[in-house]
Amino acid sequence: MVLRPNPVLAPRNVYEAKARRWQVEWTRLVVEPWPER
């Protein structure tokens, strides 16, 4: 499973919090980094 950020829908802090929480549930989850631009 891959988690991709969508800056249009949620701010960075929300994305990063969800990513941390979901990685506990799904250890094989691949979290893509927040885009710089």
mmCIF entry with sequence, helices, sheets and N, C-alpha, C, O atoms, coordinates in Angstrom:
data_MODEL
# 
_entry.id   MODEL 
# 
_entity.id                         1 
_entity.type                       polymer 
_entity.pdbx_number_of_molecules   1 
# 
_entity_poly.entity_id                      1 
_entity_poly.type                           'polypeptide(L)' 
_entity_poly.nstd_linkage                   no 
_entity_poly.nstd_monomer                   no 
_entity_poly.pdbx_seq_one_letter_code       MVLRPNPVLAPRNVYEAKARRWQVEWTRLVVEPWPER 
_entity_poly.pdbx_seq_one_letter_code_can   MVLRPNPVLAPRNVYEAKARRWQVEWTRLVVEPWPER 
_entity_poly.pdbx_strand_id                 A 
# 
loop_
_entity_poly_seq.entity_id 
_entity_poly_seq.num 
_entity_poly_seq.mon_id 
_entity_poly_seq.hetero 
1 1  MET n 
1 2  VAL n 
1 3  LEU n 
1 4  ARG n 
1 5  PRO n 
1 6  ASN n 
1 7  PRO n 
1 8  VAL n 
1 9  LEU n 
1 10 ALA n 
1 11 PRO n 
1 12 ARG n 
1 13 ASN n 
1 14 VAL n 
1 15 TYR n 
1 16 GLU n 
1 17 ALA n 
1 18 LYS n 
1 19 ALA n 
1 20 ARG n 
1 21 ARG n 
1 22 TRP n 
1 23 GLN n 
1 24 VAL n 
1 25 GLU n 
1 26 TRP n 
1 27 THR n 
1 28 ARG n 
1 29 LEU n 
1 30 VAL n 
1 31 VAL n 
1 32 GLU n 
1 33 PRO n 
1 34 TRP n 
1 35 PRO n 
1 36 GLU n 
1 37 ARG n 
# 
_struct_asym.id          A 
_struct_asym.entity_id   1 
# 
_struct_conf.conf_type_id            HELX_P 
_struct_conf.id                      HELX_P1 
_struct_conf.pdbx_PDB_helix_id       AA1 
_struct_conf.beg_label_comp_id       ARG 
_struct_conf.beg_label_asym_id       A 
_struct_conf.beg_label_seq_id        12 
_struct_conf.pdbx_beg_PDB_ins_code   ? 
_struct_conf.end_label_comp_id       GLU 
_struct_conf.end_label_asym_id       A 
_struct_conf.end_label_seq_id        25 
_struct_conf.pdbx_end_PDB_ins_code   ? 
_struct_conf.beg_auth_comp_id        ARG 
_struct_conf.beg_auth_asym_id        A 
_struct_conf.beg_auth_seq_id         12 
_struct_conf.end_auth_comp_id        GLU 
_struct_conf.end_auth_asym_id        A 
_struct_conf.end_auth_seq_id         25 
_struct_conf.pdbx_PDB_helix_class    1 
_struct_conf.details                 ? 
_struct_conf.pdbx_PDB_helix_length   14 
# 
_struct_conf_type.id          HELX_P 
_struct_conf_type.criteria    ? 
_struct_conf_type.reference   ? 
# 
_struct_sheet.id               AA1 
_struct_sheet.type             ? 
_struct_sheet.number_strands   2 
_struct_sheet.details          ? 
# 
_struct_sheet_order.sheet_id     AA1 
_struct_sheet_order.range_id_1   1 
_struct_sheet_order.range_id_2   2 
_struct_sheet_order.offset       ? 
_struct_sheet_order.sense        parallel 
# 
loop_
_struct_sheet_range.sheet_id 
_struct_sheet_range.id 
_struct_sheet_range.beg_label_comp_id 
_struct_sheet_range.beg_label_asym_id 
_struct_sheet_range.beg_label_seq_id 
_struct_sheet_range.pdbx_beg_PDB_ins_code 
_struct_sheet_range.end_label_comp_id 
_struct_sheet_range.end_label_asym_id 
_struct_sheet_range.end_label_seq_id 
_struct_sheet_range.pdbx_end_PDB_ins_code 
_struct_sheet_range.beg_auth_comp_id 
_struct_sheet_range.beg_auth_asym_id 
_struct_sheet_range.beg_auth_seq_id 
_struct_sheet_range.end_auth_comp_id 
_struct_sheet_range.end_auth_asym_id 
_struct_sheet_range.end_auth_seq_id 
AA1 1 VAL A 2  ? LEU A 3  ? VAL A 2  LEU A 3  
AA1 2 VAL A 30 ? VAL A 31 ? VAL A 30 VAL A 31 
# 
loop_
_atom_site.group_PDB 
_atom_site.id 
_atom_site.type_symbol 
_atom_site.label_atom_id 
_atom_site.label_alt_id 
_atom_site.label_comp_id 
_atom_site.label_asym_id 
_atom_site.label_entity_id 
_atom_site.label_seq_id 
_atom_site.pdbx_PDB_ins_code 
_atom_site.Cartn_x 
_atom_site.Cartn_y 
_atom_site.Cartn_z 
_atom_site.occupancy 
_atom_site.B_iso_or_equiv 
_atom_site.pdbx_formal_charge 
_atom_site.auth_seq_id 
_atom_site.auth_comp_id 
_atom_site.auth_asym_id 
_atom_site.auth_atom_id 
_atom_site.pdbx_PDB_model_num 
ATOM 1   N N  . MET A 1 1  ? 0.840  -1.178 0.000  1.00 0.00 ? 1  MET A N  1 
ATOM 2   C CA . MET A 1 1  ? 0.000  0.000  0.000  1.00 0.00 ? 1  MET A CA 1 
ATOM 3   C C  . MET A 1 1  ? 0.885  1.241  0.000  1.00 0.00 ? 1  MET A C  1 
ATOM 4   O O  . MET A 1 1  ? 1.944  1.260  0.627  1.00 0.00 ? 1  MET A O  1 
ATOM 5   N N  . VAL A 1 2  ? 0.443  2.268  -0.705 1.00 0.00 ? 2  VAL A N  1 
ATOM 6   C CA . VAL A 1 2  ? 1.211  3.507  -0.800 1.00 0.00 ? 2  VAL A CA 1 
ATOM 7   C C  . VAL A 1 2  ? 0.320  4.672  -0.387 1.00 0.00 ? 2  VAL A C  1 
ATOM 8   O O  . VAL A 1 2  ? -0.817 4.794  -0.843 1.00 0.00 ? 2  VAL A O  1 
ATOM 9   N N  . LEU A 1 3  ? 0.847  5.516  0.475  1.00 0.00 ? 3  LEU A N  1 
ATOM 10  C CA . LEU A 1 3  ? 0.152  6.734  0.890  1.00 0.00 ? 3  LEU A CA 1 
ATOM 11  C C  . LEU A 1 3  ? 0.815  7.906  0.191  1.00 0.00 ? 3  LEU A C  1 
ATOM 12  O O  . LEU A 1 3  ? 2.007  8.157  0.366  1.00 0.00 ? 3  LEU A O  1 
ATOM 13  N N  . ARG A 1 4  ? 0.022  8.626  -0.609 1.00 0.00 ? 4  ARG A N  1 
ATOM 14  C CA . ARG A 1 4  ? 0.546  9.771  -1.363 1.00 0.00 ? 4  ARG A CA 1 
ATOM 15  C C  . ARG A 1 4  ? -0.094 11.051 -0.846 1.00 0.00 ? 4  ARG A C  1 
ATOM 16  O O  . ARG A 1 4  ? -1.302 11.088 -0.610 1.00 0.00 ? 4  ARG A O  1 
ATOM 17  N N  . PRO A 1 5  ? 0.701  12.099 -0.669 1.00 0.00 ? 5  PRO A N  1 
ATOM 18  C CA . PRO A 1 5  ? 0.144  13.363 -0.184 1.00 0.00 ? 5  PRO A CA 1 
ATOM 19  C C  . PRO A 1 5  ? -0.685 14.057 -1.264 1.00 0.00 ? 5  PRO A C  1 
ATOM 20  O O  . PRO A 1 5  ? -0.400 13.948 -2.456 1.00 0.00 ? 5  PRO A O  1 
ATOM 21  N N  . ASN A 1 6  ? -1.714 14.772 -0.816 1.00 0.00 ? 6  ASN A N  1 
ATOM 22  C CA . ASN A 1 6  ? -2.513 15.598 -1.714 1.00 0.00 ? 6  ASN A CA 1 
ATOM 23  C C  . ASN A 1 6  ? -2.638 16.972 -1.059 1.00 0.00 ? 6  ASN A C  1 
ATOM 24  O O  . ASN A 1 6  ? -3.553 17.196 -0.268 1.00 0.00 ? 6  ASN A O  1 
ATOM 25  N N  . PRO A 1 7  ? -1.734 17.888 -1.378 1.00 0.00 ? 7  PRO A N  1 
ATOM 26  C CA . PRO A 1 7  ? -1.718 19.202 -0.729 1.00 0.00 ? 7  PRO A CA 1 
ATOM 27  C C  . PRO A 1 7  ? -2.999 20.009 -0.916 1.00 0.00 ? 7  PRO A C  1 
ATOM 28  O O  . PRO A 1 7  ? -3.251 20.944 -0.156 1.00 0.00 ? 7  PRO A O  1 
ATOM 29  N N  . VAL A 1 8  ? -3.801 19.669 -1.903 1.00 0.00 ? 8  VAL A N  1 
ATOM 30  C CA . VAL A 1 8  ? -5.056 20.386 -2.132 1.00 0.00 ? 8  VAL A CA 1 
ATOM 31  C C  . VAL A 1 8  ? -6.075 20.045 -1.043 1.00 0.00 ? 8  VAL A C  1 
ATOM 32  O O  . VAL A 1 8  ? -6.876 20.895 -0.654 1.00 0.00 ? 8  VAL A O  1 
ATOM 33  N N  . LEU A 1 9  ? -6.047 18.808 -0.555 1.00 0.00 ? 9  LEU A N  1 
ATOM 34  C CA . LEU A 1 9  ? -7.060 18.362 0.398  1.00 0.00 ? 9  LEU A CA 1 
ATOM 35  C C  . LEU A 1 9  ? -6.687 18.544 1.864  1.00 0.00 ? 9  LEU A C  1 
ATOM 36  O O  . LEU A 1 9  ? -7.561 18.786 2.696  1.00 0.00 ? 9  LEU A O  1 
ATOM 37  N N  . ALA A 1 10 ? -5.422 18.434 2.187  1.00 0.00 ? 10 ALA A N  1 
ATOM 38  C CA . ALA A 1 10 ? -5.036 18.483 3.600  1.00 0.00 ? 10 ALA A CA 1 
ATOM 39  C C  . ALA A 1 10 ? -3.671 19.147 3.755  1.00 0.00 ? 10 ALA A C  1 
ATOM 40  O O  . ALA A 1 10 ? -2.812 19.022 2.881  1.00 0.00 ? 10 ALA A O  1 
ATOM 41  N N  . PRO A 1 11 ? -3.472 19.851 4.863  1.00 0.00 ? 11 PRO A N  1 
ATOM 42  C CA . PRO A 1 11 ? -2.157 20.450 5.112  1.00 0.00 ? 11 PRO A CA 1 
ATOM 43  C C  . PRO A 1 11 ? -1.127 19.388 5.511  1.00 0.00 ? 11 PRO A C  1 
ATOM 44  O O  . PRO A 1 11 ? -1.472 18.259 5.859  1.00 0.00 ? 11 PRO A O  1 
ATOM 45  N N  . ARG A 1 12 ? 0.116  19.777 5.449  1.00 0.00 ? 12 ARG A N  1 
ATOM 46  C CA . ARG A 1 12 ? 1.230  18.861 5.719  1.00 0.00 ? 12 ARG A CA 1 
ATOM 47  C C  . ARG A 1 12 ? 1.135  18.214 7.103  1.00 0.00 ? 12 ARG A C  1 
ATOM 48  O O  . ARG A 1 12 ? 1.357  17.010 7.230  1.00 0.00 ? 12 ARG A O  1 
ATOM 49  N N  . ASN A 1 13 ? 0.813  18.985 8.134  1.00 0.00 ? 13 ASN A N  1 
ATOM 50  C CA . ASN A 1 13 ? 0.779  18.420 9.488  1.00 0.00 ? 13 ASN A CA 1 
ATOM 51  C C  . ASN A 1 13 ? -0.282 17.326 9.617  1.00 0.00 ? 13 ASN A C  1 
ATOM 52  O O  . ASN A 1 13 ? -0.071 16.354 10.342 1.00 0.00 ? 13 ASN A O  1 
ATOM 53  N N  . VAL A 1 14 ? -1.405 17.465 8.936  1.00 0.00 ? 14 VAL A N  1 
ATOM 54  C CA . VAL A 1 14 ? -2.455 16.444 8.968  1.00 0.00 ? 14 VAL A CA 1 
ATOM 55  C C  . VAL A 1 14 ? -1.970 15.177 8.258  1.00 0.00 ? 14 VAL A C  1 
ATOM 56  O O  . VAL A 1 14 ? -2.148 14.066 8.758  1.00 0.00 ? 14 VAL A O  1 
ATOM 57  N N  . TYR A 1 15 ? -1.359 15.360 7.097  1.00 0.00 ? 15 TYR A N  1 
ATOM 58  C CA . TYR A 1 15 ? -0.832 14.224 6.337  1.00 0.00 ? 15 TYR A CA 1 
ATOM 59  C C  . TYR A 1 15 ? 0.198  13.450 7.159  1.00 0.00 ? 15 TYR A C  1 
ATOM 60  O O  . TYR A 1 15 ? 0.145  12.223 7.233  1.00 0.00 ? 15 TYR A O  1 
ATOM 61  N N  . GLU A 1 16 ? 1.130  14.169 7.772  1.00 0.00 ? 16 GLU A N  1 
ATOM 62  C CA . GLU A 1 16 ? 2.188  13.507 8.538  1.00 0.00 ? 16 GLU A CA 1 
ATOM 63  C C  . GLU A 1 16 ? 1.639  12.796 9.771  1.00 0.00 ? 16 GLU A C  1 
ATOM 64  O O  . GLU A 1 16 ? 2.123  11.722 10.127 1.00 0.00 ? 16 GLU A O  1 
ATOM 65  N N  . ALA A 1 17 ? 0.641  13.374 10.424 1.00 0.00 ? 17 ALA A N  1 
ATOM 66  C CA . ALA A 1 17 ? 0.027  12.724 11.587 1.00 0.00 ? 17 ALA A CA 1 
ATOM 67  C C  . ALA A 1 17 ? -0.687 11.438 11.171 1.00 0.00 ? 17 ALA A C  1 
ATOM 68  O O  . ALA A 1 17 ? -0.557 10.407 11.831 1.00 0.00 ? 17 ALA A O  1 
ATOM 69  N N  . LYS A 1 18 ? -1.430 11.504 10.087 1.00 0.00 ? 18 LYS A N  1 
ATOM 70  C CA . LYS A 1 18 ? -2.121 10.303 9.597  1.00 0.00 ? 18 LYS A CA 1 
ATOM 71  C C  . LYS A 1 18 ? -1.118 9.235  9.176  1.00 0.00 ? 18 LYS A C  1 
ATOM 72  O O  . LYS A 1 18 ? -1.317 8.051  9.446  1.00 0.00 ? 18 LYS A O  1 
ATOM 73  N N  . ALA A 1 19 ? -0.053 9.651  8.521  1.00 0.00 ? 19 ALA A N  1 
ATOM 74  C CA . ALA A 1 19 ? 0.958  8.696  8.076  1.00 0.00 ? 19 ALA A CA 1 
ATOM 75  C C  . ALA A 1 19 ? 1.559  7.948  9.266  1.00 0.00 ? 19 ALA A C  1 
ATOM 76  O O  . ALA A 1 19 ? 1.720  6.728  9.222  1.00 0.00 ? 19 ALA A O  1 
ATOM 77  N N  . ARG A 1 20 ? 1.886  8.680  10.323 1.00 0.00 ? 20 ARG A N  1 
ATOM 78  C CA . ARG A 1 20 ? 2.447  8.030  11.523 1.00 0.00 ? 20 ARG A CA 1 
ATOM 79  C C  . ARG A 1 20 ? 1.446  7.049  12.132 1.00 0.00 ? 20 ARG A C  1 
ATOM 80  O O  . ARG A 1 20 ? 1.802  5.925  12.486 1.00 0.00 ? 20 ARG A O  1 
ATOM 81  N N  . ARG A 1 21 ? 0.202  7.481  12.249 1.00 0.00 ? 21 ARG A N  1 
ATOM 82  C CA . ARG A 1 21 ? -0.833 6.640  12.853 1.00 0.00 ? 21 ARG A CA 1 
ATOM 83  C C  . ARG A 1 21 ? -1.080 5.393  12.004 1.00 0.00 ? 21 ARG A C  1 
ATOM 84  O O  . ARG A 1 21 ? -1.202 4.290  12.537 1.00 0.00 ? 21 ARG A O  1 
ATOM 85  N N  . TRP A 1 22 ? -1.153 5.567  10.697 1.00 0.00 ? 22 TRP A N  1 
ATOM 86  C CA . TRP A 1 22 ? -1.453 4.441  9.816  1.00 0.00 ? 22 TRP A CA 1 
ATOM 87  C C  . TRP A 1 22 ? -0.294 3.466  9.702  1.00 0.00 ? 22 TRP A C  1 
ATOM 88  O O  . TRP A 1 22 ? -0.514 2.274  9.483  1.00 0.00 ? 22 TRP A O  1 
ATOM 89  N N  . GLN A 1 23 ? 0.943  3.949  9.846  1.00 0.00 ? 23 GLN A N  1 
ATOM 90  C CA . GLN A 1 23 ? 2.084  3.027  9.781  1.00 0.00 ? 23 GLN A CA 1 
ATOM 91  C C  . GLN A 1 23 ? 2.087  2.067  10.966 1.00 0.00 ? 23 GLN A C  1 
ATOM 92  O O  . GLN A 1 23 ? 2.632  0.968  10.863 1.00 0.00 ? 23 GLN A O  1 
ATOM 93  N N  . VAL A 1 24 ? 1.499  2.456  12.069 1.00 0.00 ? 24 VAL A N  1 
ATOM 94  C CA . VAL A 1 24 ? 1.369  1.546  13.206 1.00 0.00 ? 24 VAL A CA 1 
ATOM 95  C C  . VAL A 1 24 ? 0.396  0.423  12.846 1.00 0.00 ? 24 VAL A C  1 
ATOM 96  O O  . VAL A 1 24 ? 0.626  -0.738 13.183 1.00 0.00 ? 24 VAL A O  1 
ATOM 97  N N  . GLU A 1 25 ? -0.691 0.777  12.157 1.00 0.00 ? 25 GLU A N  1 
ATOM 98  C CA . GLU A 1 25 ? -1.705 -0.204 11.764 1.00 0.00 ? 25 GLU A CA 1 
ATOM 99  C C  . GLU A 1 25 ? -1.237 -1.089 10.608 1.00 0.00 ? 25 GLU A C  1 
ATOM 100 O O  . GLU A 1 25 ? -1.457 -2.300 10.616 1.00 0.00 ? 25 GLU A O  1 
ATOM 101 N N  . TRP A 1 26 ? -0.592 -0.478 9.621  1.00 0.00 ? 26 TRP A N  1 
ATOM 102 C CA . TRP A 1 26 ? -0.152 -1.172 8.414  1.00 0.00 ? 26 TRP A CA 1 
ATOM 103 C C  . TRP A 1 26 ? 1.355  -1.016 8.279  1.00 0.00 ? 26 TRP A C  1 
ATOM 104 O O  . TRP A 1 26 ? 1.839  -0.024 7.735  1.00 0.00 ? 26 TRP A O  1 
ATOM 105 N N  . THR A 1 27 ? 2.086  -1.996 8.775  1.00 0.00 ? 27 THR A N  1 
ATOM 106 C CA . THR A 1 27 ? 3.546  -1.893 8.824  1.00 0.00 ? 27 THR A CA 1 
ATOM 107 C C  . THR A 1 27 ? 4.186  -1.887 7.437  1.00 0.00 ? 27 THR A C  1 
ATOM 108 O O  . THR A 1 27 ? 5.314  -1.419 7.283  1.00 0.00 ? 27 THR A O  1 
ATOM 109 N N  . ARG A 1 28 ? 3.489  -2.394 6.438  1.00 0.00 ? 28 ARG A N  1 
ATOM 110 C CA . ARG A 1 28 ? 4.045  -2.419 5.079  1.00 0.00 ? 28 ARG A CA 1 
ATOM 111 C C  . ARG A 1 28 ? 3.670  -1.171 4.280  1.00 0.00 ? 28 ARG A C  1 
ATOM 112 O O  . ARG A 1 28 ? 3.989  -1.081 3.094  1.00 0.00 ? 28 ARG A O  1 
ATOM 113 N N  . LEU A 1 29 ? 3.013  -0.230 4.900  1.00 0.00 ? 29 LEU A N  1 
ATOM 114 C CA . LEU A 1 29 ? 2.611  1.000  4.230  1.00 0.00 ? 29 LEU A CA 1 
ATOM 115 C C  . LEU A 1 29 ? 3.839  1.808  3.819  1.00 0.00 ? 29 LEU A C  1 
ATOM 116 O O  . LEU A 1 29 ? 4.746  2.031  4.621  1.00 0.00 ? 29 LEU A O  1 
ATOM 117 N N  . VAL A 1 30 ? 3.856  2.240  2.568  1.00 0.00 ? 30 VAL A N  1 
ATOM 118 C CA . VAL A 1 30 ? 4.926  3.090  2.049  1.00 0.00 ? 30 VAL A CA 1 
ATOM 119 C C  . VAL A 1 30 ? 4.388  4.515  2.024  1.00 0.00 ? 30 VAL A C  1 
ATOM 120 O O  . VAL A 1 30 ? 3.382  4.794  1.372  1.00 0.00 ? 30 VAL A O  1 
ATOM 121 N N  . VAL A 1 31 ? 5.058  5.409  2.730  1.00 0.00 ? 31 VAL A N  1 
ATOM 122 C CA . VAL A 1 31 ? 4.614  6.800  2.820  1.00 0.00 ? 31 VAL A CA 1 
ATOM 123 C C  . VAL A 1 31 ? 5.504  7.659  1.933  1.00 0.00 ? 31 VAL A C  1 
ATOM 124 O O  . VAL A 1 31 ? 6.711  7.762  2.151  1.00 0.00 ? 31 VAL A O  1 
ATOM 125 N N  . GLU A 1 32 ? 4.889  8.272  0.934  1.00 0.00 ? 32 GLU A N  1 
ATOM 126 C CA . GLU A 1 32 ? 5.642  9.172  0.063  1.00 0.00 ? 32 GLU A CA 1 
ATOM 127 C C  . GLU A 1 32 ? 5.822  10.515 0.762  1.00 0.00 ? 32 GLU A C  1 
ATOM 128 O O  . GLU A 1 32 ? 4.935  10.955 1.495  1.00 0.00 ? 32 GLU A O  1 
ATOM 129 N N  . PRO A 1 33 ? 6.956  11.165 0.544  1.00 0.00 ? 33 PRO A N  1 
ATOM 130 C CA . PRO A 1 33 ? 7.214  12.443 1.213  1.00 0.00 ? 33 PRO A CA 1 
ATOM 131 C C  . PRO A 1 33 ? 6.325  13.562 0.676  1.00 0.00 ? 33 PRO A C  1 
ATOM 132 O O  . PRO A 1 33 ? 5.825  13.507 -0.447 1.00 0.00 ? 33 PRO A O  1 
ATOM 133 N N  . TRP A 1 34 ? 6.148  14.568 1.510  1.00 0.00 ? 34 TRP A N  1 
ATOM 134 C CA . TRP A 1 34 ? 5.392  15.758 1.133  1.00 0.00 ? 34 TRP A CA 1 
ATOM 135 C C  . TRP A 1 34 ? 6.149  16.491 0.019  1.00 0.00 ? 34 TRP A C  1 
ATOM 136 O O  . TRP A 1 34 ? 7.366  16.647 0.112  1.00 0.00 ? 34 TRP A O  1 
ATOM 137 N N  . PRO A 1 35 ? 5.457  16.942 -1.026 1.00 0.00 ? 35 PRO A N  1 
ATOM 138 C CA . PRO A 1 35 ? 6.157  17.648 -2.106 1.00 0.00 ? 35 PRO A CA 1 
ATOM 139 C C  . PRO A 1 35 ? 6.705  18.990 -1.632 1.00 0.00 ? 35 PRO A C  1 
ATOM 140 O O  . PRO A 1 35 ? 6.064  19.692 -0.850 1.00 0.00 ? 35 PRO A O  1 
ATOM 141 N N  . GLU A 1 36 ? 7.874  19.333 -2.105 1.00 0.00 ? 36 GLU A N  1 
ATOM 142 C CA . GLU A 1 36 ? 8.510  20.589 -1.701 1.00 0.00 ? 36 GLU A CA 1 
ATOM 143 C C  . GLU A 1 36 ? 7.879  21.793 -2.377 1.00 0.00 ? 36 GLU A C  1 
ATOM 144 O O  . GLU A 1 36 ? 7.922  22.899 -1.838 1.00 0.00 ? 36 GLU A O  1 
ATOM 145 N N  . ARG A 1 37 ? 7.300  21.595 -3.540 1.00 0.00 ? 37 ARG A N  1 
ATOM 146 C CA . ARG A 1 37 ? 6.687  22.710 -4.259 1.00 0.00 ? 37 ARG A CA 1 
ATOM 147 C C  . ARG A 1 37 ? 5.232  22.492 -4.486 1.00 0.00 ? 37 ARG A C  1 
ATOM 148 O O  . ARG A 1 37 ? 4.566  23.340 -5.080 1.00 0.00 ? 37 ARG A O  1 
# 
